Amino acid sequence: MNVNGNAGRYDMTAVLGEGGMATVWRAYDRQLGREVALKALQPHLTPDAEIRARFAAESSALASLSHPNIVRVYDISASDRFPYFTMELIDGPSLADIIRRDGPQPPRRVAEALWALASAVDYLHAMGIIHRDVKAANIMVDRDGRLVLMDFGVARMLDTSGRTRAGSLLGTPEAMSPEQVYGQPAGPPADIYALGVLAFHLLTGRPPFEGDTAKVMHGHAVEPPPSLRLVYPSLPAACAAAVDAALAKQPEQRPATAGAFAQAFAAGLAPASPAVPPPLPPAGDSGTAIAPPLQVVESGGGAPAWALAVLALSALAMIASVVIGMMASLVIMATPGFPMSPDDAMMRAHMVRPPPERAIAVISTAASLEDTRNG
């Protein structure tokens, strides 16, 4: 990077985020005419060959991936002086931002998030990569509501011995699996545990273990997580059981895949509900993230309004039928030369209409139901 804030063909315009290992910049690609996110290793870490190698492994791993819920890498610079790589710019909040803004999320939205992220995690595992830091702050939401898994800085390739120093810990305490706390190799179950932590966080608005680093790590290692049924009494029991299984202390007791966890959680929702809930709100939506449920309004008592309406229409149709029939009879009887019985002749002479008993009965029934409704 030069003194003007440029890195090759990229103009670095603003800092998007900063961690102990790297800084993420908003940058403009002059060659392709688009904004990107540029992640650069912290200058004071560049002399460390092991850290440079880990940073290069992150960029190389990301460049080999293609999944809608994993950030896309565009360009890599392997310079020893200023190593960086560029990736798609997700112009939206993280899941952590959404939780801080809107609080706990409804189970259907949690299920939708788990479906998307489980697909990404299982894809990573199939590619031989363990993320090791799946958490709300590392998941961005774009303007279309797409969830994007970010930050592969502590990811590990399954087919290598790894570059972690003996006894060192990689990952965030908030989402660290028990085996990571103990410094043991982290396989796919570690990411499934992190998804369980994320589900708990989304449902309750807080992670299962809180406090200083030592307290959080001790909780992940030996303490059972708080009961979801106590924190969230209305949560279906099967959903709570799915999260508990993902948070099992022993890796072999967790779901076999991230997708199996997501499926078990979704299956716990009400049978009448869709298996996949509606998507998260777009990133630009500053309103509430929870849509109000549809409500069915019933009448206070007696026959429902629709039944009264049907009866009333039937009564009107019957009355019209009777009246039309009577008028047709009168017209015919008034025709000269039309043969008539004595009763017909008397009716024509006096123009007396026969009483519509059937119509009167229907009207009375409808009126009675209307009185019941209004009463």
C-alpha positions in Angstrom: 0.0 0.0 0.0 1.3 3.4 -0.8 0.9 6.7 1.0 -2.2 7.6 -1.0 -4.1 4.6 0.3 -3.8 2.6 -2.9 -3.0 -1.1 -3.3 -2.3 -1.9 -6.9 -5.4 -1.1 -8.9 -7.5 -0.6 -5.7 -8.3 2.7 -4.0 -8.9 2.0 -0.3 -11.6 4.4 0.8 -12.8 3.4 4.3 -12.2 0.8 7.0 -15.1 -1.7 7.3 -13.7 -3.7 10.1 -10.5 -4.4 12.0 -9.3 -7.4 13.9 -6.1 -8.6 15.5 -4.9 -10.3 12.3 -6.3 -8.1 9.5 -8.1 -5.0 8.4 -11.0 -5.0 5.9 -11.3 -2.0 3.7 -14.0 -0.7 1.3 -12.1 -0.2 -1.9 -12.7 0.7 -5.5 -11.4 -1.4 -8.4 -10.3 1.1 -11.0 -9.8 -1.6 -13.6 -13.3 -3.2 -13.4 -15.1 -0.2 -12.1 -16.7 -1.7 -9.0 -16.5 -1.6 -5.2 -14.9 -4.5 -3.4 -13.9 -5.5 0.1 -10.1 -5.6 0.5 -8.7 -7.7 3.4 -5.1 -6.9 4.3 -2.8 -8.4 6.9 -1.9 -6.1 9.7 1.5 -4.5 8.9 3.1 -5.5 12.1 2.3 -9.2 11.4 3.9 -9.3 7.9 7.4 -10.3 9.2 5.9 -13.5 10.7 6.2 -16.2 8.0 3.7 -18.5 9.8 1.0 -15.8 9.9 1.6 -14.9 6.3 1.2 -18.5 5.4 -2.0 -18.7 7.3 -3.3 -15.6 5.6 -2.3 -17.0 2.2 -4.1 -20.2 3.0 -7.3 -18.3 3.8 -7.3 -16.4 0.5 -6.4 -19.6 -1.5 -9.1 -21.6 0.2 -11.7 -18.9 -0.4 -10.7 -18.6 -4.1 -11.4 -22.2 -4.7 -15.0 -22.0 -3.4 -18.2 -21.3 -5.2 -21.4 -21.3 -3.0 -24.1 -18.6 -2.8 -23.8 -18.4 1.0 -20.0 -18.1 1.0 -18.2 -14.8 0.2 -16.6 -14.7 -3.3 -12.9 -13.9 -3.7 -11.9 -11.8 -6.7 -8.2 -11.2 -6.5 -5.1 -12.2 -4.4 -1.9 -10.4 -3.8 0.9 -12.5 -2.3 3.3 -9.7 -1.6 5.4 -10.1 1.5 5.2 -6.4 2.2 1.5 -6.0 2.0 -0.4 -9.3 1.5 -4.1 -8.8 0.7 -7.1 -10.2 -1.2 -10.3 -8.7 -2.5 -13.8 -10.2 -2.3 -17.3 -9.2 -2.9 -18.6 -6.3 -0.9 -21.6 -7.2 1.2 -23.2 -3.8 1.8 -25.4 -4.8 4.7 -25.4 -5.7 8.4 -24.2 -8.9 10.1 -26.5 -11.3 11.9 -25.0 -9.9 15.1 -26.1 -6.4 14.1 -29.6 -7.7 13.4 -29.9 -9.4 16.8 -28.7 -6.2 18.5 -31.3 -4.2 16.5 -34.3 -6.5 16.6 -33.6 -8.9 19.5 -34.5 -12.6 19.4 -35.7 -13.9 16.0 -38.8 -16.1 15.5 -38.2 -19.8 15.0 -39.2 -19.7 11.3 -36.5 -17.1 10.5 -34.0 -19.1 12.5 -34.9 -22.2 10.5 -34.4 -20.3 7.2 -31.0 -19.1 8.4 -29.9 -22.5 9.5 -30.9 -24.0 6.1 -28.7 -21.5 4.2 -25.7 -21.7 6.6 -25.9 -25.5 6.9 -25.7 -25.8 3.1 -22.6 -23.6 3.2 -21.0 -25.5 6.1 -21.6 -28.9 4.5 -20.2 -27.6 1.3 -17.0 -26.5 3.1 -16.7 -29.9 4.7 -17.1 -31.6 1.4 -14.3 -29.4 0.1 -12.1 -30.4 3.1 -12.4 -27.1 5.0 -13.4 -26.5 8.6 -14.4 -22.9 9.2 -13.9 -23.0 13.1 -15.4 -19.6 13.6 -19.1 -19.7 12.5 -20.8 -17.0 14.6 -23.3 -14.1 14.1 -20.6 -11.5 13.6 -19.1 -13.5 10.7 -22.4 -13.8 8.8 -23.4 -10.9 6.6 -26.9 -10.2 5.2 -27.0 -8.5 1.8 -29.8 -6.3 0.4 -31.7 -9.3 -0.9 -31.6 -11.1 2.4 -28.9 -13.5 1.3 -26.8 -14.8 4.2 -23.0 -14.8 3.4 -20.5 -16.7 5.6 -17.3 -14.6 6.0 -13.9 -14.6 7.7 -12.0 -17.8 7.0 -9.0 -16.5 9.0 -8.9 -19.5 11.3 -10.2 -22.1 8.8 -8.3 -25.4 8.6 -7.8 -27.8 5.7 -8.7 -31.3 6.7 -6.0 -32.9 4.6 -3.1 -31.0 6.2 -1.5 -31.1 9.6 -2.4 -27.4 10.1 -0.3 -24.4 10.9 -1.5 -24.0 14.4 1.2 -23.8 17.1 1.1 -26.5 19.7 -1.2 -25.6 22.5 -2.6 -22.5 20.7 -6.3 -21.8 20.4 -8.0 -20.6 17.3 -11.5 -19.3 17.1 -13.8 -17.0 19.1 -14.7 -18.0 22.6 -18.4 -17.3 21.9 -18.6 -20.1 19.4 -15.7 -22.3 20.4 -16.5 -26.1 20.6 -15.3 -28.1 23.7 -12.6 -29.8 21.6 -11.3 -26.4 20.6 -11.2 -25.3 24.2 -9.1 -28.3 25.0 -6.8 -27.6 22.1 -7.8 -30.8 20.3 -8.1 -31.0 16.5 -11.4 -29.5 15.3 -13.2 -31.5 12.7 -16.7 -30.9 11.1 -18.5 -31.4 14.5 -16.9 -28.2 15.7 -18.7 -26.2 13.0 -22.0 -28.0 13.9 -21.5 -27.0 17.5 -21.0 -23.4 16.4 -24.3 -23.6 14.4 -26.0 -24.7 17.6 -24.5 -21.7 19.4 -25.7 -19.5 16.6 -29.3 -21.0 16.8 -29.4 -20.4 20.5 -28.1 -16.8 20.0 -30.8 -16.1 17.3 -33.6 -17.5 19.3 -32.8 -15.9 22.7 -30.8 -12.8 21.7 -27.7 -13.9 23.6 -25.2 -16.8 23.3 -25.5 -19.7 25.7 -22.4 -18.7 27.7 -21.5 -15.1 28.6 -18.9 -13.4 30.7 -15.2 -13.0 30.4 -13.1 -15.3 28.2 -12.3 -17.8 30.9 -15.9 -18.1 32.0 -17.2 -18.6 28.5 -14.6 -21.2 27.6 -15.2 -23.1 30.9 -18.9 -23.1 30.0 -18.3 -24.6 26.6 -16.0 -27.2 28.0 -17.9 -28.5 31.0 -21.2 -26.8 31.7 -24.5 -27.7 30.1 -26.1 -24.9 28.1 -29.1 -23.1 29.6 -32.4 -24.9 28.9 -34.0 -23.3 25.8 -37.4 -24.4 27.1 -36.9 -22.2 30.2 -35.5 -19.3 28.3 -38.1 -19.6 25.4 -41.1 -21.5 26.8 -43.1 -21.3 23.6 -40.4 -22.9 21.5 -41.5 -26.4 20.2 -39.8 -29.1 22.2 -38.4 -30.8 19.0 -36.7 -27.5 18.0 -35.1 -27.2 21.5 -34.0 -30.8 21.3 -32.3 -30.2 17.9 -30.3 -27.3 19.4 -29.4 -29.3 22.5 -28.1 -32.1 20.2 -25.9 -29.7 18.3 -24.5 -28.4 21.6 -23.5 -31.8 22.8 -20.1 -31.8 24.6 -19.0 -35.0 22.7 -18.5 -34.5 19.0 -19.9 -37.9 18.2 -23.2 -37.1 19.9 -23.9 -34.1 17.6 -25.8 -34.4 14.3 -23.8 -36.1 11.5 -24.0 -33.1 9.2 -25.0 -29.4 9.4 -27.9 -30.2 7.1 -29.2 -32.9 9.5 -29.2 -30.3 12.3 -31.1 -27.8 10.2 -33.6 -30.4 9.1 -34.2 -31.6 12.7 -34.8 -28.0 13.8 -37.2 -27.3 10.9 -39.1 -30.5 11.5 -39.8 -29.3 15.0 -42.0 -26.5 13.7 -45.8 -26.9 13.6 -46.8 -29.3 10.8 -49.1 -26.7 9.3 -46.2 -24.4 8.9 -44.0 -24.5 5.7 -40.8 -26.4 6.1 -38.7 -23.4 5.0 -39.8 -20.1 6.5 -39.9 -16.8 4.8 -36.5 -15.1 4.2 -34.8 -12.6 6.5 -35.8 -9.0 5.8 -33.5 -7.1 3.4 -30.6 -5.4 4.9 -32.0 -2.0 4.1 -35.2 -2.6 6.1 -34.9 -0.7 9.3 -38.2 -1.8 10.6 -39.0 -4.9 12.8 -37.8 -8.2 11.5 -40.9 -10.1 12.7 -44.0 -10.0 10.5 -47.3 -10.2 12.4 -49.2 -13.4 12.0 -52.4 -13.6 10.0 -55.4 -13.5 12.2 -58.8 -15.0 11.7 -61.7 -12.9 13.1 -64.8 -14.8 14.1 -68.3 -13.5 14.9 -69.2 -13.2 18.5 -71.9 -15.8 18.4 -74.7 -17.5 16.5 -74.4 -18.3 12.8 -71.3 -16.9 11.0 -71.7 -14.0 8.7 -71.0 -15.9 5.6 -73.8 -18.4 6.3 -76.3 -15.6 6.8 -75.2 -14.0 3.5 -75.7 -17.3 1.7 -79.2 -17.8 3.2 -80.2 -14.2 2.3 -79.1 -14.6 -1.3 -81.0 -17.9 -1.5 -84.1 -16.3 -0.2 -83.9 -13.5 -2.7 -83.4 -15.9 -5.5 -86.4 -17.9 -4.5 -88.6 -14.8 -4.1 -87.5 -13.7 -7.6 -88.4 -17.1 -9.0 -91.9 -17.0 -7.4 -92.6 -13.5 -8.6 -91.4 -14.2 -12.2 -93.6 -17.3 -12.2 -96.6 -15.4 -11.0 -96.2 -12.7 -13.6 -95.8 -15.2 -16.4 -99.0 -17.0 -15.3 -100.9 -13.7 -15.3 -99.6 -12.7 -18.7 -100.7 -16.1 -20.1 -104.0 -16.0 -18.4 -104.7 -12.5 -19.8 -104.2 -13.7 -23.3 -107.5 -13.8 -25.2 -108.6 -17.3 -26.2 -106.3 -19.1 -23.7 -108.2 -22.1 -22.3 -108.7 -21.8 -18.5 -110.1 -23.8 -15.7 -112.9 -22.2 -13.6 -110.2 -21.4 -10.9 -108.0 -19.7 -13.5 -111.0 -17.7 -14.8 -111.8 -16.5 -11.3 -108.2 -15.6 -10.7 -108.0 -13.6 -13.9 -111.4 -11.9 -13.1 -110.3 -10.8 -9.7 -106.5 -10.6 -10.4 -105.8 -12.3 -7.1 -102.2 -13.5 -6.6 -101.7 -16.8 -4.9 -99.9 -16.4 -1.6 -96.2 -17.3 -1.9 -96.0 -19.5 1.2 -92.6 -20.9 0.2 -91.0 -17.5 -0.2 -92.5 -16.4 3.1 -91.0 -19.4 4.9 -87.5 -18.6 3.5 -87.8 -15.0 4.4 -88.8 -15.9 8.0 -85.8 -18.2 8.3 -83.4 -15.6 7.1 -84.8 -12.9 9.3 -84.6 -15.3 12.3 -80.9 -15.9 11.6 -80.2 -12.2 11.2 -81.9 -11.5 14.5 -79.7 -14.2 16.1 -76.6 -12.6 14.6 -77.5 -9.1 15.7 -78.6 -10.2 19.1 
